[in-house]
Amino acid sequence: MGVNKVILVGNVGKDPSVQYIKEDVPVARFSLATSETYRDKHGEKNTTTEWHNLVVWRGLAKTVEQYVKKGSQLYVEGKLTTRSYEKDGVTKYITEVVVSNIQMLGRPQDSASYTKESNTQQEQVNDFSNSEEDLYSGELQETDDLPF
């Protein structure tokens, strides 16, 4: 038995892209930047930024479409997945985080929490199957934009 759980806190790189693969099955895709600051052996401060591709399904995708914007600070939980697609005769691979829980961070009045297993005031989101993920074969665009 293995564990596949990802937890990230970072800033959204650009407004999420939401597409409907069926009339009632939205999927949101966006990038999240996480930064790490450290001191090198000379004592100089360095910051590295890692970009993560996020995928959000169904009701949670609708919430993302409505509330998440470029620069939003988020706490996300999900699982790491890798898929492949073919472009110009070349197989390409992409690693993504399939998100199951999002919490908006920042100003208290703007903070909210959304999850697919919610039982309280959080939004209910139906489970999805891998077959629905396979219906969408588009690729996530890379971004060079800084989230802030």
Buried (B, 14 or more C-beta within 10 A) or exposed (E): EEEEEBEBEBBBBBBBBBEEBEEEBBBBBBBBBBEEEEEEEEEEEEEEEEBBBBBBBBBBBBBBBEBBEBBBBBBBBBEEBEBEEEEEEEEEEBEBBBBBBBBBBEEEEEEBBBBBEBEEEBBEBEEBEEEBBEEBEEEBEEBEEEBE
